[in-house]
Amino acid sequence: MTRTSSIIWSERARKDLLSIKKFFDERNGNSSYSNKLLRVLRDRTLILSDYPFASIKTHAEGIRGLIVFDYIIFFIQESNNIIVVGVWDTRRNPKHLSKFLKRKS
């Protein structure tokens, strides 16, 4: 099946993933869990290629979010591209979410 849209990970989104990986690598003393988690986050994002509206609207204009476990993968849709703009750990203080989204748009 040919994908409708291409998935593009922004530099900021890649940094978010690396930060998540680093946290779990340090906490667990190995990269087994973090590698599996990142694989799942990336794989689940592929659904957006065909079903971008299988996500939630945000208060930030044009930004939607895909919930995967304890994370929200924020993205924007531009023509035939899904641009992942950030990955938010929902266990973080929600007061910082608006600032996070402003930085992404």
N, C-alpha and C positions, 0 to 999 in steps of 0.2 A: 504494500500500500504506500503510495506516495504521500508524503507529509504536505499539508497545506501551507504551513508557515515554517520558517527556519527559526531555531532557538539561538539567540546570541546572548552570551553572558558578559555583562559590562565588567569593567575593571573593578569597580566597587563591589559587585556581586561576587567576583572571584576572591577578592580580599575577605569578604564575609565568610565564604566557605573555608578559606585557609585559616581564619581565626577560629572557626568552629573545630576544624581538624586539630589545630595546635592545642586548643583547650583539652580535648579528649585524649590526645596523645600524651600530654603531660599528666593528666589526671589518672589515666589507666596504665601509663608506663609502656604502652605499645600503640601501634596504629591499626590494630585489627578492627576495633569498633568504629573508629573515625572513618576508615576507608569504606566500610559497609554503609555507614550513614551517608557519606557523600555520594556514593553510588546510587542509593535509594533516592536522595534528593534530586540528583541529575536525571535519573530514569523517570521519576514521577513528573518531572517538568516536561517531558516529551509529550504528555497528553495535551498540553497547551497548543501543540502544533496543529492538532485537528479540532480541539474543543477549547478555545480560549475563554469561553464563557462558563466553563466548568470551574469557576473561581468566584471569589467574592469581590464586590466593589469596595473601594476605600473612599474616605472623605477627600483624598487628594485626587484632583482631576486627572483622569486618564490612567491612573494606576490601579491595577487589580492585584489580588493575592490568591495564591494557591496554598492551601493548608496541607502540610505534610508532617505528621507527628507533632512535635512541639515547635514547628517552624512555619513561618509564612514566607513563601517565595513571591516577592513583589515584582511585577512586570508591567510593561507597557506594550501595546500593539501598534506597530507602524507598518502600514501596507502589508507585505507578506512576511514580516519579521515579528517575532516575540522577543523583546529585549528584557532580560532579567536585570533589574536594577538594584536588587538587594535581597538579603535573606535575614529575617528577623526571628530571633529566639523568643517565643511567646512567654517565656519565664522571666524575661527582662521587665523592668519597670515600665508599665504602659505610658507613663507620663512622657517618656522619651520617644514614643512612637511618631508623634507629629513632626518632631525635629528630624527623625530618621527619614521620614517620607519626603520632607521638604528637600533634604540633601540629595535624594534620589531623583527627583523630578527635573 
